[in-house]
Amino acid sequence: MTHPNNVVIIGAGPAGLTAGYLLSKENVPVTILEADPTYVGGIARTAKYKGYHFDIGGHRFFSKSKEVEDLWTELLPDDMLDRPRSSRIFYRDAFFSYPLKATEALFKLGIFESTHCMLSYFWAKIWPYSDPKNFEEWVTNQFGSRLFNIFFKTYTEKVWGMSCKEISADWAAQRIKGLSLWSAVWNSLFGSKSPEAGEDKSNVIKTLIDTFRYPRRGPGMMWDAAAAKIKAMGGEIEMGMKVVACHFDAEERLWTTTYVDQNGERHSVESRHVISSAPMRQLVNGITPKMPEPVIKAADSLKYRDFLTVVLILKDRNAFEDNWIYIHDPSVKVGRIQNFKSWSPEMVPDPTMTCYGLEYFCFEGDGLWTSTDAELIELGKRELAKIGLAAPEDVVDGTVVRQPKAYPVYDDDYAKHVNTIRSELDKNYPNLHLVGRNGMHKYNNQDHAMMTAMLCAKNIVAGENVYDLWQVNQDAEYHEAGKAGDQQQIATTGGRLVPARVQEPERVAAS
């Protein structure tokens, strides 16, 4: 007999594991299907090589949501470090602090270039783009065109493989919310301070925090702990299982999810609900009966950016202490360099050694992606030397990790395609729930992914969709607007979910 609320969860990343953990606490049976045969955590996993630990991209544990922060503490109470945040930009053979310290940046650029930057900034303030449509227009409004070209254009186009004029302004507003030349100048003069434990974080600009929490052996510790707790409560986590189809019986309102194991054998599981963190394009194409052609076309139009990490193990010469360095210089292909020892010394087993992760942004199947590991390691060694962070002879070993569909692309039409898909799902599939970065085609951080999963779990336990998961903003804050009396309105106070009728108006967080 099917449990009235049993759930299949596609993907064991932060969203899937958060949903699985919270549902298991409510005695709801869950089956989590993860394609990776070894690691849980998705893009927030910690990979291992010869005792070295490294992230697939860096993951700072800082959120404006108290619920998310509390859940991190609940899952991993004794293994979280407080770490200093440090990152810089490399451009034209010079290193610049990031977030930008305006006085330092202008000094290093020189009088002539600095004058141009300031004039460009004032021009943007006097004659801004009235309705910025793309990344270039949005950032130019905040910093001026000169600083945009120096500190944003090259790196952003490395990340996305497309012109800044083709990238939606949504992405800029989401990733560098609240940051402008003025806030950078203020931070240069007066500094920034991360809030103390228990302090309200609602007005903090995430880009300017100076400390964060971090598991002592990488973010994978968090998700390994979540997986262990789910299993201890009776939940199932099936590794190495690739979901290939989701069949919906509209009359019975039941899902049959089909997946393939590593030997190519097919299996299926029946459930009342499906929670998907799989790429939206993949999910829509796997649903049967087949969805309407306009929905299929919208899904096929969604794009993704892939990336790979060249992990180099080398003698520690104390070349830099940053968590990472953004490489804006166009003379090299690398986009960002992680220093895993700076995230936590326990990531590196030998104190005389260090471990860097050189991140290359690419498309699956292109020249970088199809290069051999040996070719990529040699490329990494050459570029590390060119930047001045290590001599090739200091590198003693290396490995490569490829990450497909790392970033959902925010092109001009992505929002229209997502809305087409959402409309169909909302109308005909009330027990299919989309969560997380790829599940919702939102370039979010893990706290946003977790909050969508937390609200999804609440909906399933309640037996109705009380919360609209699409109303979680980029800071993992939720606010549902509506006419008074029509529905319960929810907002956030310091990250806690409370009925809006007891919410102080000035504290309501806009989504």
N, C-alpha and C positions, 0 to 999 in steps of 0.2 A: 504493500500500500504506500502511495506517495504521501510524504509528510506535507501538510497544508502550506508550509513555507520553505520547503527545502530548496537549496540554492546551489547552482553551478557557477563558479567564478573563473573567468578566463584571464589568466595571467597572475603570477605571484610577485608582482611589483608592490610598491608602497600602497597603491589603491586597493589592489586585490587582497593583500594580506591584512590591511586595516579592516576592510569589510569582513573578511573571514574571521578575524579575531573577535570583533564586536558581535557578530552574529553567533559565534560559538559560545560567547559569554551568555547569550540569551537562549541557549539550548536549541538553536536552529541548525539543522544538519547542513554542512557545507562540503562541497567537493571542489578543490582548486586544481585547475589544469595548467601546468607550466611547460612551455616548449623547451626551455633550457634543461639539459639533463643533470646539471650539477648545482647551479646557483639559483637561489631565490633573491628577490630584490630588484629584478629588472635592470633599468639603467642606474639604479641606486645600489647595485650589488658591489661587493668588494671581491675582486679577482685575486688569485694567489699564484705565485710562481717562485719556486725554490725558497719558500719561506718569506718572500716579499709580498706585501699586501698593497693593492692599489685600486683606486676608484675608477669608474668609467665616467669621467667628468667629476668635478669636485662637488661635494654636497655639504653645505653649511647647515647646521641644525639651529635655525632661528625662525620663529614665526610670530606674527601678531595675534595668532589664535591661542588663547589659553588652553582650549580643549586639545589642540594638537600638541602643545608643549607638555601638557599633563600626560598625554598618551605616550609620548617618547619616554618620559620618566617612568611610567608604569611598565613599559616593555623592557627598559634597560636601566634599572635604577642605580646600578653600582659601577657602570662602565663609561660614563659620559665625562669627557674632559671639557674644561673651559679653555678655548684657544684664542690667541690674538688673530685678528683678521689683517692680512697684509697682501696686497697685490699691486702690480705696476704694469705700465704700458711700455713696450719697446718700440721706438720709432726713430728712424734716422740716426742710428748708433747711439741713442740716448734712452735712459730709463726715466719714466714719469710716474709719479704716484697715481694710483687709482683707488678710490674716486679722485678725480682731478683736484690737485691743489693749485688753484689758479695762479697764485704768485710764483710758485715753482715752475709751472708750465710756461708761463709767459717769460720768465727769466731765461729758461733753457732754450726757448725758441728765438731769443734775441730781440733787440729793440724793433727792428724793421718788421719782423713777422708778428710780434706781439701787438704792434700798433695796428696792423691790418686786422688781427683777431678782434681787438676791442672795437674798431670801427665797424667791422662786420656784425658784431654782437649788437651794437646800438642801432644799426640799420634794421636788424631783425626785430628789435623791440619797437621801433617806430613803424615799420612796414612789414608786419608778420604775415605769413600765410593765414588767411582768415579761417579756412577750413582745411587743415592739412590732411591730405589723402594718403601720403606715403611716408616711409621712414625718413627720407631726406628732408621733406618739408617739416615734419614734426621736430626732428633734432635741430634743424636750422632755426626754428622758432625759439628753441631753448638755449642754443649756444652760438648761433650765427653760422654763416656758411663756411667761414675760414676754419674754425675749430671743428666743424662737422667733417670737412675734407681731411683734416689732419688726424683726428682722434676717433672717428667713427666709420668713415666710408670704407677704408681698406679692410679693416677687420670684419665689418659686417658683411662685406661682399665675399670675403673668404668663408665665413660661416655658411652663407646661404647659396653661394654660387650664382648669384643674380644681382642685377643692379638695385641700388637702394631705392630707385624710383619705382621698382616693381614690388617692393615689400610694403605691406600694409602698415599704416601709422599705428594700428592696434598693437603691433609687436613692440614698437618703441614705447608707447604709453604704458604697456604692461611691464616691460623689463627695466626701464629707467624712470619709473613713476616718481614724480616729485623732485627730480634732479634737474638743475639748470646751472648756468654759469654763476648766478647769484648765490645759489645754495653751495656751489663749490667754493666760491670766494669766502662765504661765511664759515664753511668748514675749515678752510685754510687758516683763517684768522683766529677762530675760537674753538676749533676742534669739534669732534662729535663724540657722543657717549652712548654706549649701549645701555638700555634700561636695566636696572637691578631686578632680581627675581621678585615677582609680584607686581612690578610697576606696569602701568598702562603703556602698551606699545602702539596704540592706534595712530599716533602721529609720527612714528619713527619712519624715516626713509631707509628702506632695507639696504639700498646701495651704500649707505654711509655708516652702517654699524661697524664697530671696531672689535667686537668679540662675538664668539658664537660657541655653541656646544658641538661636540664631535665624539663619536664612539672611539675608544682608544685603539681599536684595530679596524677602523673604517665603518662606513654605514651598513655594510653587510651584516655586522654584528646585530644591528637593530632588527633586521628582517629575518635573520636566523633565529633570533629570540622569539619573534612573532610566530614564525612557522612552528617552532617547538611547542609554544603554548597552544596553538590551534590543534596540533596533533594530540596534546595531552588532554584536551577537552573533547576529543572524539572526532575532530574534523579530519578530512582526507586531503592530502596534497600529493598529486600525481606528477612526478617529474619526467621530462623528456616526452611530453604528450602534446602534439600539435593539433589544435582544433581545426577541422576542415569543413564542418557544416553545423548549422543550427536550424532544426526543423520545428516550426510552430504549429501546433494543433489548436486552431482558433476556437473550436467548439469546446474542447476540454481545457483550454488555456494552459496547455502543458508544452514544455520544450524538450526536445530530444537533441542533445549535443553529441556530435560524432567527432572522435579524435583518433589520431594515428600514433602508435608507439614507435620506438626506435627501430623495431624490426619490420615496420610497415604494416603491422596488423591493426585493423580497425576495431574500435570499441565505441560504445555509446552509453550515455547516462541520461535519465529522465529527471526533470526538475520542474518545480513551479515557477522559479525565477532564474534568470540568467543575469549575472553582472559581468560586463565586458570591459576590460582595459586593453583589448586588442586594437590595432589600428582600425579606424572607422571604415576605411576602404575595404579592408579584408573582411570585416564583419558583415557589411552590407552584401557583399558578393557571395557570402556563405549562407545566407538565410534562405530557407525554402518554406513554403512556396516562394518563387522568385518575386522580388519586390518590383514595383512599377519601374518602367524604363527610365523616366526622369530621375528617379532616386539612384538607380544604378549608375547613370551617367554622372550625377553629382559626386557619387563616391569615387568613381574612376578619375574624376578631375582633381581630387585631393592629392597634394604632393608631399613628399617627405625628403629630408636631408639626412644623410648617413655620415658617420665619422669613424675614424679608427685612432687608436692610441698606440704609439710606439713607446714601449716601456724600456728605458735604459738603466742598467745598474752600473754604477761607476764609483770611483774613489771620491770620497767626500773632501772637496777643496773649499767648502763653505762659500761657494760662488754666489748663492743668494738664499735668503730666508723667507721669501714670499710663499704664500700658499700656491699662487700661480702668477704667471706673467702673460699678459695679452700681447701677442706679436702683431703689431700693426704694420711693420715694415714689409713692403711688397717684394723685397728681394729674396724672401724665403717663403716656402709654402706652409710651414707650420703656423697654426693659428693661436695656440695657447700651450704653455708649458706648466705642468703641475710639478710641485716639489712635495712628494708624498711624506717625506720625513718631517716637513714643516707642519703638515696636518696633524701628525702624531708620530713621535719617535718610535713607537711600537710597530709602525708599518714596515720598518727596516730592521732586520734581525742583527745586522753587523754594524756597530757604531762607527766603524771606519769607512763605511760605504754610505751611499745615498741612492735614491731612486727617483728618476724623473719620468714624467709621462708627457710625450709630445703629441698633441692632438692635431689631426689633419681632418678637415671637413671635406666630404666628397659625396658622390652619388654612387650607389651600389652598381658595380659593373664598369666604372670608369677606370682611368689609368692608375690612379692611386690605389683604388680598392683592389684591383686585380694584380698589383705588384706583389712579388713574393715577400715573405717576412724578412729574408736576408737583405733584399733590396731596400725595404723600408727602414731597416735598422741602420744601414749605411747612410741613407738619406738623413735620418735623424742625427747621426753622429756628425755629418758635414754641417748641418744647419745649426746644431748646438755650438759647434766651433765658430761658425760665422757670426753668431750672435755674441760670442765671447763668454759663454757659460761653462765650457768644458773643452779640454783637449781630446781629440779622438782616442789617444792612447789611454786615457783614463777610463774609458768604457770597457767593462769586462764581460758584459752579457746583455741580452735583450730579448724581448718577446713582443708580439703584436696582438692586440685585441680589436676585432671589428664589431661595430655596433650599427646594425641596420635600423632605419626609421628612428633615429635618435631625436629628430626635431620635426614636428609638423610644420609645414611651410605656410606662412601668412602672405600669400600673394593677393592680388587685387580682388579675386573672386572667391576666396576660401570661405568667407562668412556666408555668402549666398548659397554655396554648396552645403555647408553644415546646416543651415536653416532648412533647406529642402529635406535633408535626411531627418533632422529633428522632428519636423512636422509630420512625416510619415510614421515615425516611431511613436510619437506621443499619441497619435490617433489610433493606431492599430496594434501596438505592442506595449501595453502598460506594464507588463512584468519583465521587460528587457531594460536594463539599467546601464547607462554608459558612465564610466568613471575614469579619472586619471588623464594623463597627458595625451596618449594616442587614442584612448577610448573616446575622448571629447574633442580631439584635434585642437587642443589648447597647449601652447608652449608654457606650461606652468612649472612651478617648483613642487617638491614633494609634499609640502604642507597643504597646497591647494588640492593635490591628488588625494591626500588623506582626508581632507574635509569633505570632498565629494563622496568618498566612500563612507564616512561617518554618517552623513545625512542619508545616504542610500540605505544603510543598515537600519537607521531609525524608521524609514519608510516601510521597509519589509516587516519589521517587528510590529509596526502600527497597523499593517494591513491596508495601507493607502498611501498615496504619494503626497504626504503633508508638505514636504520640502521640494522645491524646484532646484535640482542640482546645478542648473545653469546659472543660478543667481549667486553662486560662490565666486567672489572676485579674486583677482590675482594675489591678494594678501590673505587668502583663506578666510575671508569675512563673508558672512551671509546676510542678505537683507532682501526680504520679499515684500514688494510694494503691492498694495491693493486697496480697494475701497473699504472704509471702516465698516465692520460688521459682516462683510462678505466672506472673510476667511480669517483664520488666525494669522497675524503678521508676525514675522520673526526678525529680530535684528541681533546685533552683537554688542555686548558690554564687556570690554577687555577680553573678547574672544569667547565668552560664555553665551550659549543660546538661551534666550529668554523671550517670553511673549512681548510684543511691541507695546502693549498697553501699559506695561510698567517700565518702559524704556524712557530714559530722559532724552528729549528730542535732540539735544546737541551732541549726544553720544552715538546716534544712529550712524552706522557706517554705510556709505553709499557704495553700491556695487558697480 
